[in-house]
Amino acid sequence: MKNLRSILAALAVLLMATAAHAQQRTVSATVPFNFVVGNRSYPAGDYLFRNSRNVLMITNAEQAKTDITLSNACQAVTPSADTKLVFDSMGGSYFLRQIWIEGYSSGRALPRSRTEVRLAQNHEKQESVIVAANTFR
């Protein structure tokens, strides 16, 4: 019985370490338009996105400036086929909604900003826009 508990505990630690490692990869992308995360606006350009637990670090590669925001885990039924950023486009603005890494069924979701909520309440047409990205450790 002790051996079974030890094996299960070791397996649980291994699975948690694997999940944590998958979420700590850095995603790089060239975003071709200005966008919003939370209540901050970002200019078009090259960005690095790195998640650590529920904190997402967004680095503008050109300005070497890093901002921090909160993110939540999100799940898909099947693993993502591509590493990508998903934006919601409303009222002429782009809002970063999710970050997915190829081969993983868990991603990161960002909370809606006040502006995005207001636009949705005004029945603005919403479209999803996907930007290809790359991962590295």
Backbone as ProteinMPNN parsed JSONL, in Angstrom:
{"seq_chain_A": "MKNLRSILAALAVLLMATAAHAQQRTVSATVPFNFVVGNRSYPAGDYLFRNSRNVLMITNAEQAKTDITLSNACQAVTPSADTKLVFDSMGGSYFLRQIWIEGYSSGRALPRSRTEVRLAQNHEKQESVIVAANTFR", "coords_chain_A": {"N_chain_A": [[0.822, -1.197, 0.0], [1.974, 1.243, 0.775], [3.855, 1.494, -1.221], [2.235, 1.871, -3.488], [1.015, 4.338, -2.888], [3.305, 5.939, -2.889], [4.124, 5.708, -5.558], [1.903, 6.845, -6.847], [2.023, 9.447, -5.817], [4.501, 10.289, -6.836], [3.933, 10.176, -9.564], [1.923, 12.132, -9.739], [3.398, 14.452, -9.07], [5.185, 14.477, -11.219], [3.404, 14.871, -13.386], [2.364, 17.43, -12.725], [4.696, 18.955, -12.855], [5.308, 18.692, -15.561], [3.094, 19.977, -16.735], [3.423, 22.566, -15.683], [5.88, 23.234, -16.817], [5.222, 23.294, -19.523], [3.623, 25.536, -19.616], [5.401, 27.579, -19.182], [6.806, 28.361, -21.376], [8.192, 30.622, -23.747], [6.511, 32.759, -25.908], [6.795, 34.145, -29.054], [5.881, 36.804, -31.22], [4.975, 38.691, -34.102], [2.987, 41.321, -34.054], [0.721, 42.737, -36.152], [-0.833, 45.01, -35.771], [-2.09, 47.662, -33.637], [-2.915, 46.888, -30.254], [-4.899, 45.85, -27.389], [-4.491, 44.994, -23.991], [-6.047, 44.183, -21.113], [-6.258, 47.224, -19.525], [-4.361, 48.512, -20.95], [-2.738, 49.839, -23.809], [-1.008, 48.699, -26.705], [1.521, 49.204, -29.142], [1.729, 48.173, -32.624], [4.027, 45.553, -33.418], [7.003, 43.623, -32.518], [6.715, 41.085, -30.114], [7.196, 39.434, -26.944], [5.799, 36.87, -25.045], [5.407, 35.596, -21.893], [4.428, 33.233, -19.58], [3.886, 32.781, -16.128], [2.629, 30.932, -13.757], [-0.276, 32.541, -12.903], [0.411, 34.924, -13.996], [1.111, 36.966, -16.685], [3.746, 37.997, -18.645], [4.427, 40.612, -20.761], [6.458, 41.586, -23.266], [7.675, 44.214, -25.116], [9.63, 43.864, -27.762], [11.062, 45.726, -29.253], [11.172, 48.055, -27.713], [12.155, 47.088, -25.389], [10.589, 46.87, -23.088], [8.694, 45.69, -20.395], [5.517, 44.586, -19.41], [3.167, 43.541, -16.925], [0.457, 41.343, -16.485], [-2.597, 39.766, -15.422], [-3.545, 36.376, -16.083], [-5.643, 33.625, -17.066], [-6.073, 30.071, -16.921], [-7.109, 28.22, -19.779], [-8.999, 25.772, -21.544], [-8.976, 23.432, -24.257], [-10.696, 21.074, -26.337], [-9.159, 19.489, -27.997], [-5.594, 19.262, -28.613], [-3.816, 22.258, -29.494], [-3.229, 23.047, -32.876], [-1.425, 24.865, -33.764], [0.967, 27.358, -32.674], [-0.259, 30.291, -31.414], [-1.735, 33.585, -31.263], [-4.801, 34.826, -30.176], [-7.027, 37.257, -31.053], [-9.7, 39.499, -30.268], [-11.628, 41.431, -32.369], [-13.151, 44.493, -32.291], [-15.114, 47.326, -32.869], [-13.046, 48.643, -34.247], [-10.811, 48.187, -32.735], [-8.324, 45.961, -31.36], [-8.232, 43.233, -29.201], [-6.289, 41.317, -27.077], [-7.047, 38.017, -26.55], [-6.525, 35.194, -26.142], [-3.778, 32.871, -25.693], [-2.128, 30.295, -27.309], [-0.262, 27.269, -27.381], [1.358, 25.195, -29.649], [0.448, 21.793, -29.754], [-0.543, 21.569, -27.183], [-3.387, 21.281, -25.046], [-4.148, 23.095, -23.221], [-4.304, 26.571, -22.634], [-3.739, 30.133, -22.347], [-5.884, 32.597, -21.092], [-7.052, 35.912, -21.326], [-8.485, 38.441, -19.252], [-11.437, 40.344, -20.051], [-11.294, 43.738, -21.083], [-12.455, 46.925, -19.78], [-13.215, 48.581, -21.868], [-13.652, 46.734, -23.932], [-15.813, 45.292, -22.886], [-17.726, 47.338, -22.794], [-17.987, 47.918, -25.555], [-19.049, 45.469, -26.434], [-21.481, 45.5, -25.083], [-22.7, 47.492, -26.487], [-23.375, 46.196, -28.724], [-21.454, 45.864, -30.726], [-19.985, 44.473, -33.628], [-18.214, 41.487, -33.363], [-15.158, 39.944, -34.16], [-12.912, 37.208, -34.521], [-9.405, 37.263, -34.658], [-6.501, 35.766, -35.758], [-3.093, 35.492, -34.963], [-0.094, 34.239, -36.074], [2.463, 32.585, -34.188], [5.599, 31.881, -32.487], [7.311, 29.455, -30.447], [9.689, 29.22, -27.802], [12.161, 28.164, -25.451]], "CA_chain_A": [[0.0, 0.0, 0.0], [2.867, 2.392, 0.801], [4.46, 1.611, -2.554], [1.232, 2.421, -4.387], [0.918, 5.762, -2.575], [4.541, 6.584, -3.344], [4.081, 5.75, -7.02], [0.891, 7.829, -7.228], [2.546, 10.774, -5.48], [5.549, 10.608, -7.813], [3.261, 10.422, -10.836], [1.249, 13.432, -9.635], [4.439, 15.479, -9.131], [5.679, 14.486, -12.59], [2.382, 15.495, -14.236], [2.306, 18.852, -12.419], [5.922, 19.567, -13.375], [5.17, 18.743, -17.013], [2.119, 21.026, -17.052], [4.035, 23.855, -15.363], [6.919, 23.489, -17.809], [4.572, 23.638, -20.787], [3.068, 26.87, -19.523], [6.441, 28.574, -19.0], [7.486, 28.644, -22.632], [8.061, 31.984, -24.251], [5.88, 32.855, -27.222], [7.162, 35.379, -29.754], [4.995, 37.083, -32.35], [4.922, 40.031, -34.678], [1.578, 41.719, -34.092], [0.699, 43.766, -37.204], [-1.771, 46.084, -35.465], [-2.142, 48.074, -32.243], [-3.837, 46.023, -29.53], [-5.166, 46.174, -25.99], [-4.524, 43.935, -22.979], [-6.537, 44.848, -19.908], [-6.497, 48.641, -19.79], [-3.16, 49.05, -21.579], [-2.638, 49.753, -25.271], [0.321, 48.342, -27.198], [1.663, 49.461, -30.581], [2.101, 47.035, -33.468], [5.461, 45.276, -33.328], [7.46, 42.31, -32.066], [6.447, 40.888, -28.695], [7.439, 38.173, -26.26], [4.795, 36.599, -24.028], [5.869, 34.516, -21.017], [3.489, 33.025, -18.482], [4.351, 32.131, -14.915], [1.395, 30.755, -12.982], [-1.364, 33.357, -13.451], [0.957, 36.217, -14.402], [1.619, 37.0, -18.05], [4.679, 39.089, -18.906], [4.381, 41.036, -22.157], [7.637, 42.399, -23.532], [7.813, 44.814, -26.435], [11.023, 43.582, -28.096], [11.696, 46.92, -29.796], [11.373, 49.033, -26.651], [12.668, 46.364, -24.227], [9.72, 47.233, -21.969], [7.856, 44.565, -19.99], [4.35, 44.83, -18.566], [2.657, 42.326, -16.288], [-0.991, 41.294, -16.355], [-3.094, 38.47, -14.976], [-4.15, 35.504, -17.092], [-6.282, 32.434, -16.524], [-5.95, 28.883, -17.758], [-8.275, 27.847, -20.577], [-8.844, 24.412, -22.07], [-9.597, 23.064, -25.526], [-10.963, 19.641, -26.395], [-8.003, 18.865, -28.647], [-4.402, 20.12, -28.564], [-3.726, 23.287, -30.53], [-2.423, 22.656, -34.042], [-0.436, 25.914, -34.005], [1.201, 28.361, -31.641], [-0.978, 31.446, -31.95], [-2.408, 34.57, -30.43], [-6.174, 35.043, -30.641], [-7.503, 38.596, -30.723], [-11.068, 39.877, -30.606], [-11.668, 42.727, -33.035], [-14.442, 45.164, -32.093], [-15.077, 48.785, -32.897], [-11.776, 49.129, -34.762], [-9.728, 47.87, -31.799], [-7.978, 44.545, -31.208], [-8.041, 42.875, -27.8], [-5.699, 39.992, -26.941], [-7.98, 37.167, -25.82], [-5.947, 33.912, -25.732], [-2.481, 32.447, -26.207], [-2.092, 28.846, -27.415], [1.011, 26.683, -27.789], [1.176, 23.991, -30.45], [0.56, 20.506, -29.087], [-1.117, 21.597, -25.833], [-4.817, 21.568, -24.999], [-4.372, 24.194, -22.28], [-3.739, 27.842, -23.072], [-3.922, 31.236, -21.412], [-6.953, 33.52, -21.459], [-6.931, 37.214, -20.67], [-9.802, 39.002, -18.929], [-11.918, 41.413, -20.927], [-11.088, 45.094, -20.584], [-13.687, 47.711, -19.663], [-13.561, 49.043, -23.213], [-14.204, 45.602, -24.675], [-17.146, 45.018, -22.324], [-18.602, 48.421, -23.243], [-18.264, 47.71, -26.984], [-19.946, 44.312, -26.549], [-22.805, 45.924, -24.635], [-23.258, 48.323, -27.555], [-23.631, 45.277, -29.831], [-20.456, 45.963, -31.79], [-19.677, 43.192, -34.249], [-16.951, 40.924, -32.867], [-14.529, 38.944, -35.009], [-11.649, 36.681, -34.013], [-8.268, 37.423, -35.552], [-5.414, 34.914, -35.272], [-1.74, 35.866, -35.366], [0.842, 33.121, -35.897], [3.519, 32.865, -33.226], [6.608, 30.841, -32.307], [7.657, 29.207, -29.053], [11.031, 28.793, -27.452], [12.317, 28.075, -23.991]], "C_chain_A": [[0.867, 1.264, 0.0], [3.505, 2.608, -0.562], [3.488, 2.241, -3.541], [1.069, 3.923, -4.154], [2.138, 6.512, -3.068], [4.549, 6.73, -4.855], [3.076, 6.803, -7.483], [1.365, 9.253, -6.942], [3.616, 11.195, -6.482], [4.942, 10.927, -9.174], [2.572, 11.785, -10.832], [2.262, 14.573, -9.729], [4.967, 15.605, -10.56], [4.684, 15.172, -13.527], [2.284, 16.995, -13.988], [3.532, 19.574, -12.968], [5.85, 19.7, -14.889], [4.205, 19.858, -17.417], [2.707, 22.408, -16.786], [5.097, 24.214, -16.394], [6.309, 23.923, -19.133], [4.069, 25.074, -20.76], [4.14, 27.947, -19.38], [7.253, 28.815, -20.26], [7.244, 30.086, -23.025], [7.501, 31.931, -25.663], [6.304, 34.188, -27.82], [6.247, 35.55, -30.957], [5.192, 38.515, -32.827], [3.444, 40.369, -34.836], [1.475, 42.895, -35.062], [-0.243, 44.941, -36.946], [-1.632, 46.463, -33.992], [-3.157, 47.182, -31.537], [-3.913, 46.419, -28.068], [-5.121, 44.898, -25.165], [-4.918, 44.617, -21.682], [-6.869, 46.289, -20.238], [-5.272, 49.314, -20.399], [-3.204, 48.836, -23.088], [-1.19, 49.486, -25.658], [0.386, 48.65, -28.691], [1.979, 48.172, -31.331], [3.602, 46.814, -33.333], [5.746, 43.86, -32.881], [7.306, 42.2, -30.554], [6.859, 39.5, -28.231], [6.399, 38.057, -25.164], [5.289, 35.414, -23.201], [4.929, 34.436, -19.817], [4.17, 32.324, -17.322], [3.17, 32.11, -13.951], [0.285, 31.568, -13.608], [-0.904, 34.74, -13.893], [1.534, 36.087, -15.805], [2.511, 38.223, -18.196], [4.669, 39.364, -20.403], [5.545, 41.983, -22.383], [7.606, 42.902, -24.96], [9.285, 44.71, -26.787], [11.76, 44.819, -28.599], [12.031, 47.942, -28.716], [11.993, 48.418, -25.401], [11.899, 46.742, -22.958], [8.8, 46.058, -21.667], [6.725, 45.045, -19.097], [3.875, 43.494, -18.032], [1.144, 42.445, -16.181], [-1.389, 39.904, -15.879], [-3.67, 37.696, -16.143], [-4.731, 34.29, -16.386], [-6.041, 31.261, -17.462], [-7.243, 28.706, -18.549], [-7.974, 26.507, -21.229], [-9.531, 24.284, -23.427], [-9.795, 21.554, -25.514], [-9.772, 18.895, -26.985], [-6.796, 19.798, -28.542], [-4.383, 21.105, -29.734], [-2.81, 22.821, -31.659], [-1.291, 23.647, -34.291], [-0.196, 26.718, -32.735], [0.625, 29.655, -32.195], [-1.482, 32.364, -30.854], [-3.791, 34.773, -31.02], [-6.627, 36.405, -30.125], [-8.979, 38.688, -31.041], [-10.989, 41.263, -31.221], [-13.072, 43.294, -32.887], [-14.239, 46.661, -32.167], [-13.75, 49.351, -33.361], [-10.596, 48.88, -33.844], [-9.532, 46.365, -31.729], [-7.64, 44.282, -29.75], [-7.45, 41.465, -27.732], [-6.585, 39.154, -26.038], [-7.317, 35.902, -25.285], [-4.571, 33.715, -26.362], [-2.455, 30.923, -26.162], [-0.722, 28.399, -27.89], [0.728, 25.365, -28.498], [1.389, 22.733, -29.615], [-0.034, 20.449, -27.689], [-2.594, 21.941, -25.885], [-5.153, 22.614, -23.946], [-3.651, 25.431, -22.794], [-3.937, 28.876, -21.992], [-5.005, 32.156, -21.961], [-6.778, 34.807, -20.67], [-8.308, 37.788, -20.397], [-10.162, 40.14, -19.883], [-11.675, 42.771, -20.266], [-12.436, 45.81, -20.476], [-14.167, 48.168, -21.038], [-14.206, 47.93, -24.02], [-15.607, 45.256, -24.181], [-18.141, 46.066, -22.806], [-18.973, 48.258, -24.722], [-19.221, 46.543, -27.193], [-21.363, 44.678, -26.12], [-23.503, 46.798, -25.674], [-23.491, 47.529, -28.833], [-22.697, 45.482, -31.019], [-20.184, 44.563, -32.332], [-18.295, 42.736, -33.784], [-16.446, 39.865, -33.831], [-13.254, 38.474, -34.322], [-10.578, 36.824, -35.081], [-7.117, 36.621, -34.943], [-4.087, 35.39, -35.846], [-0.831, 34.68, -35.069], [1.97, 33.545, -34.96], [4.5, 31.694, -33.192], [6.855, 30.651, -30.821], [9.129, 28.879, -28.95], [11.152, 28.813, -25.951], [13.2, 29.169, -23.489]], "O_chain_A": [[0.549, 2.238, -0.682], [3.679, 3.742, -1.009], [3.894, 3.071, -4.355], [0.994, 4.695, -5.11], [2.014, 7.611, -3.61], [4.943, 7.775, -5.374], [3.36, 7.568, -8.405], [1.13, 10.159, -7.741], [3.629, 12.343, -6.926], [5.392, 11.846, -9.857], [2.634, 12.512, -11.823], [2.001, 15.567, -10.407], [5.173, 16.715, -11.052], [5.084, 15.972, -14.374], [2.135, 17.763, -14.938], [3.417, 20.683, -13.489], [6.284, 20.71, -15.443], [4.486, 20.604, -18.355], [2.51, 23.326, -17.582], [5.202, 25.371, -16.8], [6.828, 24.824, -19.791], [4.091, 25.755, -21.785], [3.816, 29.132, -19.45], [8.314, 29.436, -20.188], [6.226, 30.684, -22.68], [7.96, 31.156, -26.501], [6.188, 35.232, -27.178], [5.883, 34.581, -31.624], [5.526, 39.414, -32.055], [2.743, 39.772, -35.654], [2.077, 43.943, -34.823], [-0.429, 45.783, -37.824], [-1.119, 45.681, -33.192], [-4.145, 46.764, -32.14], [-3.11, 47.21, -27.574], [-5.638, 43.858, -25.573], [-4.224, 45.514, -21.203], [-7.673, 46.553, -21.132], [-5.154, 50.539, -20.37], [-3.646, 47.796, -23.574], [-0.263, 49.985, -25.019], [-0.569, 48.394, -29.425], [2.442, 47.197, -30.738], [4.362, 47.765, -33.153], [4.86, 43.005, -32.863], [7.707, 43.094, -29.807], [6.872, 38.537, -28.997], [6.141, 39.016, -24.438], [5.56, 34.346, -23.749], [4.671, 35.43, -19.137], [4.941, 31.384, -17.517], [2.771, 33.139, -13.406], [-0.075, 31.31, -14.757], [-1.724, 35.625, -14.136], [2.348, 35.203, -16.073], [2.095, 39.346, -17.91], [4.878, 38.46, -21.212], [5.618, 43.049, -21.772], [7.52, 42.116, -25.904], [10.113, 45.391, -26.181], [12.967, 44.942, -28.389], [13.056, 48.619, -28.794], [12.322, 49.135, -24.457], [12.488, 46.911, -21.89], [8.194, 45.493, -22.576], [6.937, 45.808, -18.154], [4.149, 42.444, -18.614], [0.613, 43.5, -15.835], [-0.587, 38.972, -15.934], [-4.218, 38.278, -17.079], [-4.359, 33.97, -15.256], [-5.829, 31.448, -18.661], [-8.331, 29.002, -18.055], [-6.812, 26.159, -21.438], [-10.534, 24.944, -23.7], [-9.131, 20.842, -24.762], [-9.421, 17.806, -26.529], [-6.968, 21.008, -28.395], [-4.875, 20.808, -30.823], [-1.74, 22.265, -31.411], [-0.308, 23.313, -34.953], [-1.038, 26.756, -31.838], [0.968, 30.074, -33.301], [-1.633, 31.976, -29.696], [-3.936, 34.88, -32.238], [-6.611, 36.669, -28.922], [-9.463, 38.039, -31.969], [-10.36, 42.163, -30.665], [-14.055, 42.674, -33.294], [-13.294, 47.198, -31.59], [-13.356, 50.431, -32.92], [-9.484, 49.318, -34.142], [-10.45, 45.592, -32.001], [-6.86, 45.013, -29.139], [-8.036, 40.522, -28.265], [-6.847, 39.528, -24.895], [-7.506, 35.554, -24.119], [-4.242, 34.295, -27.397], [-2.723, 30.321, -25.122], [-0.093, 29.071, -28.707], [-0.038, 24.532, -28.013], [2.365, 22.615, -28.874], [-0.032, 19.388, -27.065], [-3.012, 22.791, -26.671], [-6.317, 22.984, -23.791], [-2.539, 25.351, -23.316], [-4.264, 28.543, -20.853], [-5.032, 32.453, -23.155], [-6.404, 34.789, -19.497], [-9.211, 37.642, -21.221], [-9.289, 40.803, -20.443], [-11.831, 42.927, -19.055], [-13.437, 45.346, -21.022], [-15.362, 48.146, -21.333], [-15.197, 48.157, -24.715], [-16.49, 44.957, -24.985], [-19.266, 45.735, -23.182], [-20.131, 48.438, -25.098], [-20.111, 46.618, -28.04], [-22.334, 44.22, -26.722], [-24.732, 46.844, -25.739], [-23.769, 48.098, -29.889], [-23.091, 45.299, -32.171], [-20.159, 43.59, -31.579], [-17.333, 43.503, -33.809], [-17.202, 38.997, -34.267], [-12.594, 39.245, -33.627], [-10.812, 36.544, -36.256], [-6.797, 36.775, -33.764], [-3.966, 35.654, -37.042], [-0.803, 34.177, -33.946], [2.379, 34.706, -34.942], [4.257, 30.649, -33.795], [6.639, 31.566, -30.026], [9.735, 28.338, -29.874], [10.331, 29.416, -25.26], [13.45, 29.259, -22.287]]}, "name": "protein", "num_of_chains": 1, "seq": "MKNLRSILAALAVLLMATAAHAQQRTVSATVPFNFVVGNRSYPAGDYLFRNSRNVLMITNAEQAKTDITLSNACQAVTPSADTKLVFDSMGGSYFLRQIWIEGYSSGRALPRSRTEVRLAQNHEKQESVIVAANTFR"}
